[in-house]
Amino acid sequence: MTDACEEVVGRIRDILAEANRFLVKDNGSVEYVNLEHDGILRVRFLGSCAVCPLRPMTLRAGVERAVLLKVTEVRRVELAAN
């Protein structure tokens, strides 16, 4: 991974850590899986977030929105395949 890629992933991890401050209150979390070359960020929900019926809203209105506002290299956030 190049230094530029490491910097982008570091920013993404920081944003996810911030999101986890809220998700942990509901016994859940979100983790970085990978950033694809086409700008698709793959994440995984853990704990109660993995089975929560509000997971799609958390993904789009929470995680994706926060990432897209701060990391221009990311085009979209998607769930990783299990």
N, C-alpha and C positions, 0 to 999 in steps of 0.2 A: 504494500500500500504506500502511495506517495505521501509526502508531508502534507500536501493540500488535501488529500483524501482523509488523512488522519485528523486534520483540523476540522473538516466538515463533520466527520463522525463524532468528534469530541463535542461540537456544538449540539448535534442531535442528542447525544447521551445526556448532556446538561438539561436540555428541554424535557426529555423523558424523566429525568430525575425530579424535575420540578412537578411534572404531572403526577409522579408517584407519591409526592407529598399529600396529594388529595386522594388518590386511589387507595392508598394504604388504610385510610380511615374506613373503607368498606372491605378490608381484607383482600385487596387485589393489587395488581401492578401491571406495568407495560414494560417490555424490554425490546431493545434494538436487536434485529436479526441480521439485516444487511441493507446496503444501498446499492441498487443496480445501476448499470451504466446509463440507463435511460431516465434516471432521476426518480425511480420508484423506490420508496423506502418501505421495507418490510419490517413489521413489528409483531410481537406476540403478547397477548394478554395472559396474565397468570392469576392464580387464586380465584376469588369469586368473580373477577372481571372476565375470566375465560368463559363463564357460563351465563353471564348477566344478559337479560333481554335488552338492556339499554346499551350494549356493547357497540352497535353500529353508530349510535349517536355520540358516544364517548370517542370513538375513532374519528369521526368526521368533525364534530363541533368542538372537540377538546384537543386531541392529539394532533390531528392533521392541521387544524387551524393554527395552533401554536407553532408547529414546525414550519409551515409555509410562510408565516410572518417573519421568521428569523433566518431561514436557511433557503436561499434562492436556488440552490442546486437541486432541491427536491421539488418534483412536479406533483407527486401524489403519495399518499400513505395507504398501504394495503396490509391486510393481515397475512402473515406467513402461513404456508400450508403446514399442518401439524405433522 
